[in-house]
Amino acid sequence: MTHNELWCGIVNLANEMHLTCSGLARAAGLDSTIFNKSKRINHNGTLRWPSTYSIARILDAAGIGLEEFAHFLPHDTPNKWAKHE
């Protein structure tokens, strides 16, 4: 799972719930700015990943598990571990 795929999954989950990312954060009891685009990359240019805590909170708010969340990830990225025949 890439940084972009994970963030896309969060956005897709929010959309499925008819929420913005800020609304999803609020529904999960998190700060409304935690999923802002501006917070996805640190000031020094390194990627900022959401914490497992924040992921757990949004999954709980959505009433889904990690397996169901995987359905919100983009599926057009090639699997680098798949065998090429």
C-alpha positions in Angstrom: 0.0 0.0 0.0 1.4 3.4 -1.0 1.0 6.7 0.7 -1.2 7.9 -2.1 -3.4 4.7 -2.0 -4.0 5.1 1.7 -5.0 8.7 1.4 -7.2 7.9 -1.6 -8.9 5.2 0.5 -9.7 7.8 3.2 -11.1 10.2 0.7 -13.2 7.4 -0.9 -14.5 6.3 2.5 -15.5 9.9 3.3 -17.2 10.2 -0.1 -19.1 6.9 0.5 -20.4 8.3 3.8 -21.4 11.6 2.0 -18.8 13.5 4.1 -15.7 15.5 3.4 -12.5 14.4 4.9 -13.0 17.0 7.7 -16.5 15.6 8.3 -15.1 12.1 8.5 -12.5 13.2 11.0 -15.2 14.9 13.1 -17.4 11.8 13.0 -14.5 9.8 14.3 -13.9 12.3 17.1 -10.7 13.6 15.6 -9.5 17.1 14.9 -11.3 18.2 11.7 -8.0 19.2 10.0 -6.2 15.9 10.5 -6.9 14.7 6.9 -6.4 18.0 5.1 -4.3 17.8 2.0 -1.9 20.3 3.4 -1.0 17.8 6.2 -0.2 14.9 3.9 3.4 16.1 3.4 5.5 17.5 6.2 7.1 20.9 6.0 10.4 19.2 5.0 8.8 17.4 2.1 8.6 13.9 3.7 5.4 12.0 3.4 3.1 12.1 6.4 1.1 8.9 6.9 -2.1 8.8 9.0 -1.6 7.1 12.3 -3.0 3.7 13.1 -5.1 5.4 15.8 -6.7 7.8 13.3 -7.4 4.9 10.9 -8.9 2.8 13.7 -11.1 5.8 14.6 -12.5 6.3 11.1 -13.1 2.6 10.7 -15.0 2.5 13.9 -17.0 5.6 12.9 -17.8 4.0 9.5 -18.7 0.7 11.2 -16.3 -1.3 9.0 -13.1 -3.3 9.5 -9.8 -3.2 7.8 -10.8 -5.7 5.2 -13.8 -3.6 4.2 -11.6 -0.5 4.1 -9.4 -2.2 1.5 -12.3 -1.9 -0.9 -11.9 1.9 -0.8 -8.3 1.7 -1.9 -7.6 2.3 -5.6 -7.2 -1.0 -7.4 -5.5 0.1 -10.6 -2.0 0.0 -9.0 0.0 -3.0 -10.2 0.9 -5.5 -7.4 4.7 -5.5 -7.3 4.6 -8.9 -5.5 2.6 -10.7 -8.2 4.4 -13.2 -10.2 5.0 -12.3 -13.8 4.6 -15.2 -16.2 
